[in-house]
Amino acid sequence: MKPHTYTAYSIGCGIAWAIVWSIIGTTRPQARSPVLLFFAGWLAGWTSATIARYVYPPPQTGRGIRTRHRTVPDQL
């Protein structure tokens, strides 16, 4: 798997959240509420980003954008 992909990011986030929840699971129940709220917000953002990446995939790299007069490289 390539290290700089959205899949690698998602797997890394899953591992990080698993560590956070394992630590929070050993604490008092009052400490879980703020983390649960933060996790719900993060999950909503991740879900919307995943849907956006599915609907509007990133452009192909290594190919120029063809204009009327010349080819413009992707990376400026």
C-alpha positions in Angstrom: 0.0 0.0 0.0 1.3 3.5 -0.9 2.0 5.6 2.2 0.4 8.8 1.0 -3.1 7.6 0.1 -6.5 8.2 1.6 -6.7 4.5 2.4 -3.5 4.7 4.4 -4.8 7.8 6.2 -8.0 6.1 7.0 -6.2 3.0 8.4 -3.9 5.2 10.4 -6.8 7.1 11.9 -8.6 3.8 12.8 -5.5 2.7 14.6 -5.1 6.0 16.4 -8.8 6.0 17.5 -8.5 2.4 18.7 -5.6 3.5 20.9 -7.6 6.4 22.2 -10.6 4.3 23.0 -8.5 1.7 24.7 -7.1 4.4 27.0 -10.5 6.0 27.6 -12.0 2.6 28.4 -9.8 2.4 31.5 -10.9 5.9 32.8 -13.9 7.2 34.6 -17.2 7.3 32.6 -17.3 11.1 32.8 -14.2 11.4 30.7 -15.8 9.5 27.8 -18.4 12.1 27.0 -16.1 14.8 25.5 -14.1 12.2 23.6 -17.3 10.7 22.2 -18.5 14.1 21.0 -15.1 14.8 19.4 -15.1 11.4 17.8 -18.7 11.9 16.4 -17.5 15.2 14.8 -14.4 13.6 13.4 -16.5 10.7 12.0 -18.9 13.1 10.3 -16.0 15.0 8.7 -14.3 11.8 7.6 -17.6 10.5 6.2 -18.3 13.6 4.2 -14.7 13.7 2.9 -15.0 10.0 1.8 -18.2 10.7 -0.1 -16.6 13.8 -1.7 -13.6 11.8 -2.8 -15.9 9.2 -4.3 -18.0 11.7 -6.2 -15.1 14.0 -7.2 -12.0 11.8 -7.4 -8.6 13.6 -7.4 -7.1 14.4 -10.8 -4.8 12.0 -12.5 -1.1 12.9 -11.8 1.6 12.9 -14.4 -0.8 14.1 -17.1 -0.9 17.7 -18.3 -4.0 19.8 -18.5 -4.7 20.4 -22.2 -5.5 24.0 -23.0 -6.1 25.7 -26.3 -2.5 26.8 -26.9 -0.3 24.5 -24.8 -0.1 21.7 -22.2 0.1 23.0 -18.7 1.8 20.6 -16.1 -0.3 19.5 -13.2 2.2 20.5 -10.6 2.9 24.2 -10.8 
